[in-house]
Amino acid sequence: MGAVHLTVADLDRSLDYYERAIGLRVHKREDGEARLGAGGEDLLVLREQAGARPADGYSGLFHFALLVPSRPDLARFLAHVARDRVQLTGLSDHAVSEAIYLRDPDHHGIEVYADRPREQWEGQVWERMTTLPLDTDDLLAAADVDGSFDGLATGTTMGHVHLCVSDVHDAVGFYRDLLGLDLVAELREQAAFLSAGGYHHHVGANTWQSRGAPFAPDDRARLERFTVVVPGEGTLDDLEALPGARRDETGVELSDPAGNPMLVTAQPG
């Protein structure tokens, strides 16, 4: 997964939040847009749209998920949010991962998480993935002695995106049947999780607040696109032939049936 692009109502407010509360760093800022990450590739791109309102109740972004390299890195983040009184929306043990949930000033959902060892869940995602309360005491015990936090760890990546969609079956038809992702878990007609390469999920889709809802209009703080990185140009050639696909020098742009926009780009080299 590559960078997630979002619109925000007030760029200064958003950058203060993402630097102070989340621990991302501003890589570049110009012309009302800022690129953020953990020192490597850009993970998040924010574009200011003054006065935009939250996109609650529409199809769009449910959350983007920042994958930290290790459990101690997640423990340091938890110690930071507790010490600095950063508001959370959830703390969950998913068996395949441990996750901390937040929401930014524009109501964009954020997950910061660490994977459990892959050998514990690979090939068993459907059976093992769940939602239980996070054992915060056990997690905090994994932090360094001083519990210091100077930003998200180098090596943090965009682990997955979770989308609000109007219909889960339509989403599965798009991401599995057209794009070729594997369906690794499904919760009746409420949610589905899909991935490539045996991962627990790269894309989640749910209707918990968006069943039958259109994509958020352009006066809302909304998802502009998320990025999927594929190994070579051959995949882009195949995707270019799909209905509604648009190709330029960056890759192939597509939208799922709920209107969620994505960019598929080839890995350099």
C-alpha positions in Angstrom: 0.0 0.0 0.0 1.1 3.5 -0.8 0.1 7.0 0.3 -3.5 8.0 1.2 -4.6 11.4 0.0 -7.2 13.3 2.0 -8.8 16.8 1.9 -8.9 18.7 5.2 -10.7 21.9 6.3 -7.6 23.6 7.9 -4.2 22.4 7.0 -2.4 24.1 9.9 -4.8 22.4 12.3 -4.3 19.0 10.7 -0.5 19.3 10.6 -0.5 20.2 14.3 -2.6 17.1 15.0 -0.6 14.6 12.9 2.8 15.8 14.1 1.8 16.2 17.8 -0.7 13.4 18.3 0.2 10.8 15.7 4.0 11.4 15.4 4.2 11.8 11.6 6.8 14.2 10.1 6.1 16.8 7.4 8.2 15.8 4.4 7.1 18.7 2.2 4.6 21.5 2.2 3.6 23.8 -0.6 0.5 25.3 -2.3 -2.0 24.2 0.3 -0.8 20.6 0.3 1.5 18.7 2.7 3.2 15.3 2.5 3.8 13.4 5.7 5.5 10.2 6.7 7.9 8.6 9.1 11.1 9.7 7.3 10.8 7.3 4.4 8.1 7.2 1.7 5.2 9.6 1.9 2.4 7.9 3.8 -0.2 10.7 3.9 -1.0 13.6 1.6 -3.3 16.3 2.9 -4.8 19.0 0.7 -6.6 22.0 2.3 -10.2 22.7 1.3 -11.2 25.5 3.5 -14.5 25.0 5.3 -15.0 21.3 4.2 -17.2 19.5 6.6 -16.7 15.9 7.9 -17.9 13.2 5.6 -19.8 11.2 8.2 -22.5 8.9 6.8 -21.2 8.8 3.2 -19.1 6.2 1.4 -15.4 7.0 1.7 -12.7 6.4 4.2 -13.4 4.4 7.4 -9.7 4.6 8.4 -6.2 4.4 7.1 -3.9 2.1 9.0 -0.2 2.9 9.9 1.7 -0.3 10.5 4.6 0.1 12.9 7.6 -2.2 12.6 7.3 -3.9 16.1 5.3 -4.4 19.2 7.6 -2.2 21.3 7.0 0.6 18.7 3.2 0.2 19.3 3.8 0.2 23.1 5.7 3.5 22.9 2.8 5.0 20.9 0.3 3.8 23.5 2.4 5.3 26.3 2.6 8.6 24.3 -1.2 8.9 23.8 -1.8 8.0 27.5 0.8 10.5 28.8 -0.2 13.3 26.4 -3.9 12.6 26.8 -4.6 12.1 23.1 -8.2 11.2 22.5 -8.8 7.6 21.3 -11.8 5.9 19.6 -10.8 2.4 20.4 -8.2 -0.2 21.5 -8.5 -3.7 20.0 -6.8 -7.0 19.8 -7.6 -8.6 16.5 -5.6 -11.8 17.1 -3.7 -11.1 13.8 -2.7 -7.6 15.1 -3.0 -5.2 18.0 -4.5 -1.8 17.1 -5.1 1.7 18.5 -7.8 3.9 16.9 -8.1 7.6 16.6 -9.9 10.3 14.6 -8.4 13.5 13.3 -10.1 16.9 13.5 -11.9 16.3 10.2 -13.2 12.9 11.5 -10.8 10.9 9.2 -10.3 7.5 10.9 -6.8 6.4 11.9 -5.4 3.1 13.0 -1.9 2.6 14.4 -1.1 -1.1 14.7 1.5 -3.8 15.0 1.1 -7.3 13.4 1.4 -10.4 15.4 3.9 -12.9 14.0 2.8 -14.0 10.6 3.2 -17.7 11.4 0.4 -17.4 14.0 -2.3 -16.4 11.5 -1.2 -16.9 7.9 -3.8 -19.1 6.1 -6.2 -18.8 9.1 -7.3 -15.2 8.9 -11.0 -16.1 8.5 -10.9 -18.3 11.6 -8.6 -16.2 13.8 -9.3 -12.5 13.0 -11.6 -11.1 15.7 -12.1 -8.0 17.9 -11.3 -8.2 21.6 -10.3 -5.6 24.2 -6.6 -4.8 24.0 -4.5 -5.9 27.0 -3.0 -2.4 27.5 -0.9 -3.5 30.6 0.7 -6.3 28.6 1.4 -4.1 25.7 2.9 -1.3 27.8 5.2 -3.8 29.3 6.8 -4.1 25.9 7.8 -0.5 25.8 11.4 0.7 26.5 12.2 1.6 30.0 11.8 5.3 29.6 8.8 5.0 27.3 10.1 8.0 25.2 8.3 8.9 22.0 9.8 11.2 19.3 7.5 10.2 16.5 6.4 7.0 14.7 9.2 4.6 14.2 11.3 4.7 11.0 10.0 1.9 8.9 6.3 2.6 9.6 4.3 1.9 6.4 0.7 2.2 5.2 -0.5 -1.3 6.2 -4.1 -1.2 4.9 -7.1 1.0 4.2 -10.6 0.3 5.4 -13.4 1.8 3.4 -17.0 2.8 3.9 -19.0 1.3 1.0 -22.6 1.2 0.0 -22.8 -2.5 -0.6 -20.3 -5.2 0.5 -21.1 -7.7 -2.2 -20.4 -5.0 -4.8 -17.1 -4.2 -3.1 -16.1 -7.9 -3.1 -17.0 -8.1 -6.8 -14.7 -5.2 -7.6 -11.7 -6.0 -5.4 -11.7 -9.8 -5.7 -13.3 -10.5 -9.1 -11.9 -7.5 -11.1 -8.7 -6.6 -9.3 -7.7 -10.1 -8.1 -7.4 -9.7 -4.4 -8.2 -12.7 -2.2 -11.2 -12.6 0.1 -9.7 -13.6 3.4 -12.7 -12.9 5.7 -16.3 -11.7 5.5 -18.8 -10.7 8.1 -22.2 -11.5 6.6 -23.3 -8.5 4.5 -21.6 -6.0 6.9 -17.9 -6.2 6.1 -15.2 -7.9 4.0 -11.4 -8.1 4.1 -9.2 -8.7 1.1 -5.5 -9.0 0.5 -2.7 -10.0 -1.7 0.2 -12.4 -0.8 -1.5 -14.0 2.2 -1.7 -10.8 4.3 -4.6 -10.5 6.7 -5.9 -7.5 4.8 -4.9 -4.7 2.6 -8.4 -3.5 2.0 -11.4 -3.6 4.3 -14.9 -2.6 3.3 -17.9 -2.1 5.5 -21.5 -0.7 5.5 -21.7 0.1 9.2 -22.5 3.7 8.6 -22.8 3.9 4.8 -25.2 1.2 3.5 -26.7 2.5 0.3 -24.9 5.9 0.7 -23.2 7.8 -2.1 -19.6 8.8 -2.1 -18.9 12.0 -0.1 -19.5 15.2 -2.1 -16.7 17.6 -2.8 -17.7 20.0 0.0 -16.7 17.4 2.5 -13.3 16.5 4.0 -12.9 13.2 2.2 -10.8 10.6 0.6 -9.1 11.8 -2.6 -7.5 8.5 -3.3 -5.5 5.6 -1.8 -2.6 4.0 -3.5 -1.9 0.4 -4.3 1.7 -0.5 -5.5 2.1 -3.5 -7.8 5.3 -5.2 -8.9 5.4 -4.2 -12.5 3.9 -2.3 -15.5 2.2 -5.5 -16.8 -0.5 -5.2 -14.2 -1.2 -1.6 -15.1 -1.7 -2.7 -18.7 -4.3 -5.1 -17.6 -6.1 -2.6 -15.3 -6.1 0.1 -18.1 -8.6 -2.1 -20.0 -11.2 -2.0 -17.1 -14.3 0.2 -17.4 -13.7 3.7 -16.1 -9.9 3.3 -15.8 -7.7 6.4 -16.5 -4.0 6.1 -17.1 -1.3 8.7 -16.8 2.4 8.8 -16.0 1.7 8.0 -12.3 -0.4 4.9 -12.9 -4.0 3.8 -13.4 -6.9 5.6 -11.6 -10.0 3.6 -10.7 -13.0 4.0 -8.5 -14.8 1.1 -6.8 -18.7 0.8 -7.0 -19.1 3.1 -4.0 -17.0 5.8 -5.6 -13.9 5.3 -3.6 -10.9 6.4 -5.8 -7.7 4.6 -6.0 -4.4 4.8 -7.8 -2.6 1.7 -8.9 1.1 2.4 -9.5 4.1 0.2 -10.4 7.0 -0.3 -8.0 10.1 1.6 -9.2 12.7 -0.5 -10.9 
